[in-house]
Amino acid sequence: MPIALLSPASAVRMADEWFAIADDQHFWLRRRFQVFRNLVGRHRLLDGGRRWAEFGCGHGVVLRQCRESFGVRVRGFDLDRTPLELAARDASLDLAVYDVFDRREDLAGAFDGILLFDVLEHIPDAAGFLAAVGHHLAPGGWIAVNVPALMSLYSRYDEVAGHVRRYRIGDLRREADEAGLAVVDATYWGAPLLPAAWARCLVMARTERGKVIERGFRPPSRMVNAAMGLVARLEHVPQRLVGTSVMAILRRASAQVGAGPGTAEAREATP
């Protein structure tokens, strides 16, 4: 299926070499999806409509994960055509170059579920971006957000990767509030990976810029990748203590009353 051109393509704050490393077997991408699957189950997100989209879909890993795990065909949008060309190697994916700030009328309220996986940390005006994404959300719909956690872990890796910030749950809640959205459930995850994240901060300080993404994200071997995958699973989620990432479910603020068990939990979780 050809890539639809709904907006002019534009480069984004992202290191293109990351896409060559982040394949379907990478332990971190697999663990991220496991955490998402956990929240999907807790909130019965598969019980409603299945018009899903991913904004910032990159090279399509999450699109394939959703198709294989849930049987859901997710429409993928990105502003950068370079990773979309990689995703388009899978001819079954529905892909488009699109700027959410265009707020196309034919996409208003078009999706029951929207995924924003590791997108917000690249965007200076994250609240404005969330508000623009909300234009595309159907009544009663949800947005799943994943972001890197803890500014204490901000390193040269984040700088080269194009990250503006890292988050605590409270930071994400404030941005959601500004956008007219509410965090109805949230979890830190990646706590077992904290030693590796701290070590990366030290190593990145001594790594030349052109090798930062390679050294900071690629496991040195398949055996290490498998071992890291096992380590990453040594935590119960949701948990409100600490981690290397935050994942949250957002809904329109007016829908948070009675939205389910996550509402009270999210209020308690706010630092």
URLINCOR-V63851 format. One record per residue. RES is the residue in one small letter. PSI is psi in radians with two decimals (999 if undefined). D_FIRST is the distance of its C-alpha to the first C-alpha in whole Angstrom. Layout:
res={RES;RES}
psi={PSI;PSI}
d_first={D_FIRST;D_FIRST}
//
This chain:
res={m;p;i;a;l;l;s;p;a;s;a;v;r;m;a;d;e;w;f;a;i;a;d;d;q;h;f;w;l;r;r;r;f;q;v;f;r;n;l;v;g;r;h;r;l;l;d;g;g;r;r;w;a;e;f;g;c;g;h;g;v;v;l;r;q;c;r;e;s;f;g;v;r;v;r;g;f;d;l;d;r;t;p;l;e;l;a;a;r;d;a;s;l;d;l;a;v;y;d;v;f;d;r;r;e;d;l;a;g;a;f;d;g;i;l;l;f;d;v;l;e;h;i;p;d;a;a;g;f;l;a;a;v;g;h;h;l;a;p;g;g;w;i;a;v;n;v;p;a;l;m;s;l;y;s;r;y;d;e;v;a;g;h;v;r;r;y;r;i;g;d;l;r;r;e;a;d;e;a;g;l;a;v;v;d;a;t;y;w;g;a;p;l;l;p;a;a;w;a;r;c;l;v;m;a;r;t;e;r;g;k;v;i;e;r;g;f;r;p;p;s;r;m;v;n;a;a;m;g;l;v;a;r;l;e;h;v;p;q;r;l;v;g;t;s;v;m;a;i;l;r;r;a;s;a;q;v;g;a;g;p;g;t;a;e;a;r;e;a;t;p}
psi={2.23;2.72;2.16;2.45;1.64;-0.31;2.80;2.38;2.65;2.54;2.62;3.01;1.38;2.46;1.99;-0.51;-0.33;-0.64;-0.48;-0.36;-0.62;1.30;3.12;-0.34;-0.08;2.28;-0.65;-0.72;-0.62;-0.74;-0.70;-0.75;-0.58;-0.72;-0.74;-0.76;-0.62;-0.80;-0.63;-0.78;-0.74;-0.62;0.16;0.81;-0.26;-0.13;-0.44;-2.59;2.79;0.55;1.67;2.64;2.66;2.11;2.24;0.77;-0.24;-2.24;0.21;0.21;-0.82;-0.62;-0.75;-0.67;-0.74;-0.71;-0.76;-0.59;-0.65;-0.17;0.42;2.26;1.94;2.30;2.27;2.24;2.46;2.64;-0.39;2.09;-0.42;-0.95;-0.51;-0.59;-0.62;-0.77;-0.60;-0.15;-0.42;1.75;-0.21;-0.22;2.50;1.86;2.61;2.49;2.13;2.42;2.02;-0.43;-0.21;-0.44;0.98;2.39;-0.57;-0.17;0.08;2.18;0.48;-0.25;2.40;-0.48;2.38;2.31;2.30;1.48;1.87;0.95;-0.83;-0.59;-0.22;-0.13;2.09;-0.79;1.29;-0.67;-0.72;-0.66;-0.76;-0.68;-0.70;-0.69;-0.68;-0.45;-0.51;0.02;2.25;2.72;2.31;0.02;3.10;2.77;2.21;2.18;2.35;2.38;2.73;2.58;2.63;1.91;-0.35;-0.30;0.00;2.24;-3.05;-0.50;-0.83;-0.75;-0.86;-0.60;-0.15;0.35;2.25;-0.58;2.91;2.86;2.66;2.88;-0.68;-0.62;-0.78;-0.67;-0.71;-0.74;-0.70;-0.75;-0.77;-0.50;0.08;0.43;2.86;2.43;1.97;-0.23;2.57;2.62;2.48;2.67;2.83;0.27;-0.70;-0.25;-0.02;-0.75;-0.70;-0.64;-0.73;-0.71;-0.67;-0.68;-0.75;-0.77;-0.70;-0.54;-0.38;0.23;2.33;2.59;-0.72;-0.21;0.08;-0.86;-0.74;-0.90;-0.47;-0.26;-0.47;2.13;2.50;-0.31;2.90;-0.57;-0.75;-0.70;-0.78;-0.72;-0.72;-0.60;-0.70;-0.75;-0.74;-0.43;-0.01;0.91;2.67;2.33;2.54;2.62;2.61;0.31;-1.17;2.78;-3.14;-0.21;2.84;2.34;2.44;2.71;2.21;2.55;2.98;2.48;-0.63;-0.25;0.04;-0.46;2.16;0.30;-0.12;-3.12;-0.38;-0.34;-0.95;-0.69;-0.71;-0.65;-0.71;-0.51;-0.31;2.08;999}
d_first={0;4;7;9;12;15;18;19;18;21;22;24;27;25;26;23;25;24;21;22;24;23;21;21;24;26;29;29;25;26;29;27;25;28;30;27;27;31;31;28;31;34;32;31;27;26;28;27;24;20;18;18;16;17;18;18;16;16;15;14;17;18;14;15;18;18;16;19;22;21;18;17;13;14;12;12;14;16;18;17;15;16;15;12;11;13;11;7;9;8;5;6;7;7;8;10;13;16;20;21;25;23;23;21;23;20;19;23;24;20;20;23;22;21;21;23;23;25;24;28;30;28;29;32;32;31;33;31;28;28;29;26;24;27;26;22;24;25;29;30;27;27;26;26;27;28;30;32;36;39;40;43;40;39;39;38;34;34;35;32;29;30;31;34;35;35;36;39;38;40;38;35;37;39;35;34;37;37;33;35;33;35;35;36;35;35;36;36;35;36;39;40;38;40;43;40;39;42;42;39;41;44;42;40;43;44;40;39;36;34;34;34;31;31;34;34;31;30;32;35;34;32;36;36;32;33;37;35;33;36;38;35;36;40;39;39;37;37;40;41;43;41;38;36;33;33;31;31;30;31;31;33;36;38;36;38;41;40;37;38;40;38;40;43;42;40;43;45;43;43;45}
//
